């Protein structure tokens, strides 16, 4: 055995639940985290596979790669995404069509609620900034 074969790592296969194994509870659990729902919303809006770090900007936060990998693992194990290794990168796509067939309207309802929530937060933050600026000018 040469030194190359001793140091070569074997990648574990990625586990994706069958559509029959996906439950409403696992979907709700996976999308209960604000970072994961933002990641999933970004994938949902995309028309192609995305690697993990390309979606990081959509979360509005600086997240360590290890934490980001864990978020993608939760989404994958819940059956929400399909991940594929391409070299050193992981490319992810949603399983929307499959999930829509099993649970009609569920994902769209969750993602619409998330969008409304984000819009409300943005309006509240903007109003707070305006109030803060007005207070600062008045002093």
QUIDA-V989179 format. One record per pair of residues at least 12 apart in sequence whose ideal C-beta (glycine too) atoms are under 10 Angstrom apart, sorted by the first residue. I is the first residue (numbers start at 1). J is the second residue. If there is no record, write none. Layout:
# QUIDA-V989179
{{I	J} {I	J}}
This chain:
# QUIDA-V989179
{{11	85} {13	85} {14	73} {14	76} {14	77} {14	82} {14	83} {14	84} {14	85} {14	90} {15	73} {15	76} {15	77} {15	83} {16	76} {16	77} {16	79} {16	81} {16	82} {16	83} {16	84} {16	95} {17	76} {17	77} {17	78} {17	79} {17	80} {17	95} {18	79} {18	98} {19	79} {19	95} {19	98} {19	99} {19	101} {19	102} {19	103} {20	79} {20	102} {21	77} {21	79} {22	77} {22	78} {22	79} {22	80} {22	95} {22	98} {22	99} {22	102} {22	103} {23	78} {23	79} {23	102} {23	103} {24	99} {24	102} {24	103} {24	106} {25	78} {26	74} {26	77} {26	78} {26	79} {26	80} {27	40} {27	75} {27	78} {27	79} {27	80} {27	99} {27	102} {27	103} {27	106} {27	107} {27	110} {28	78} {28	106} {28	110} {29	74} {29	77} {29	78} {30	71} {30	73} {30	74} {30	75} {30	76} {30	77} {30	78} {30	79} {30	80} {30	81} {31	74} {31	75} {31	78} {31	80} {31	106} {31	107} {31	110} {31	111} {31	113} {31	114} {32	74} {32	110} {33	71} {33	74} {33	75} {34	59} {34	60} {34	61} {34	114} {34	117} {34	118} {35	56} {35	58} {35	59} {35	60} {35	61} {35	63} {35	67} {35	68} {35	70} {35	71} {36	59} {36	70} {36	71} {36	72} {36	74} {36	75} {36	78} {36	80} {37	59} {37	75} {37	110} {37	111} {37	113} {37	114} {37	117} {37	118} {38	55} {38	56} {38	58} {38	59} {38	60} {38	61} {38	71} {38	114} {38	118} {39	52} {39	55} {39	56} {39	58} {39	59} {39	63} {39	68} {39	71} {39	72} {39	74} {39	75} {39	80} {39	81} {39	92} {40	55} {40	71} {40	72} {40	75} {40	78} {40	80} {40	81} {40	92} {40	94} {40	96} {40	107} {40	110} {40	111} {40	114} {41	55} {41	58} {41	59} {41	94} {41	110} {41	111} {41	114} {41	115} {41	118} {42	54} {42	55} {42	56} {42	57} {42	58} {42	59} {42	92} {42	94} {43	55} {43	58} {43	72} {43	75} {43	80} {43	81} {43	92} {43	93} {43	94} {43	95} {43	96} {44	80} {44	81} {44	94} {44	96} {44	107} {44	108} {44	110} {44	111} {44	114} {45	58} {45	94} {45	111} {46	58} {46	92} {46	93} {46	94} {47	93} {48	91} {48	93} {49	81} {49	82} {49	83} {49	84} {49	86} {49	89} {49	90} {49	91} {49	92} {49	93} {49	94} {50	81} {50	89} {50	90} {50	91} {50	92} {50	93} {50	94} {51	72} {51	83} {51	86} {51	88} {51	89} {51	90} {51	91} {51	92} {52	65} {52	68} {52	69} {52	71} {52	72} {52	83} {52	89} {52	90} {52	91} {52	92} {53	65} {53	68} {53	89} {53	90} {54	89} {54	91} {54	92} {55	68} {55	71} {55	72} {55	92} {56	68} {59	71} {60	118} {69	90} {72	90} {72	92} {73	90} {75	92} {75	94} {75	95} {76	90} {76	92} {76	95} {78	95} {78	99} {79	95} {79	98} {79	99} {79	102} {80	92} {80	94} {80	95} {80	96} {80	98} {80	99} {80	107} {81	93} {81	94} {81	95} {81	96} {82	94} {82	95} {82	98} {94	107} {95	107} {96	108} {96	111}}
